[in-house]
Amino acid sequence: MDKIEKLDKFTCPFGGQEVELQQFEYETGGMPLLRLRIRERGARFTIFELDAATAERWGRAMIAWAQTQPKE
């Protein structure tokens, strides 16, 4: 059975998308992946499975952008 560990879950204030982050490991083995699930209004899902290097790059880009934005 695949192993899933919930890391975070939140709803975006603009658009109402539900975002869930999970650590995902296939039963057959391999490296752990970061699974990003985005649920749109209704039933549509977008799912990304990221390796550690891609997750780090994406995370750093998001932090760099956020740091340039005005604070509330």
N, C-alpha and C positions, 0 to 999 in steps of 0.2 A: 504494500500500500504506500502511495506517495506520502511524504511528510510535509505538512504545512504549518508554519508558525506565524501567527498574526503579529505584526509589528506596530501598525498604526492604522487608524481609520478616521476619516473626517469628511465633512461636506463643504464644498467650495461655496463661499458666500455669494458669488456672482455666477449664476448659471445652475446652481444646485447640484452639480455632479458629486457623486459619492466616490471618494478615492480610498482605496485600501492597499496597504503595503504588506507583503507577506514574504517570508523566507520559504522557498519551495525546493524540495529535493525529490527527484524521481526515485521510485522504488528500485529501478534498475541500476541506480548509482549515478556517478558523475558529480560535478561540482554543485554546491548550493547556488541557487539563483534568487535574485530579488524579483518578485512578481508584483507588478503594478496593475491593479484592476481599477478601471474607471467606469462607473455606471452612469450612463446618461439618464435623463428623465425618461421614465418608462422602463423598458427591459433591455436596451442595447448596452453591451459591454465592449470595452476595448481593453485588451490584456497585453502587457509587455512582460517578457521574461529577460532580465538583464544579468550579465555576468558582473563580477565585482568591479572590473576596470571601467566598464560602460556606466555602471551606476555611479561610480566616483566622478567620472567626467561630467555626467549629466548633473549631479548634485553640485559640483563646483560651479558650473555655469549658472545654475539657478541661484546659488548664494551670491555670486558676483553680480548678477543682475539685481537681486533684492537689495544689496548694499548700496546701489546707486539710486534707489527710489526714495522719495520723501517718506519720512516716518509719520504715522498717524498720531 
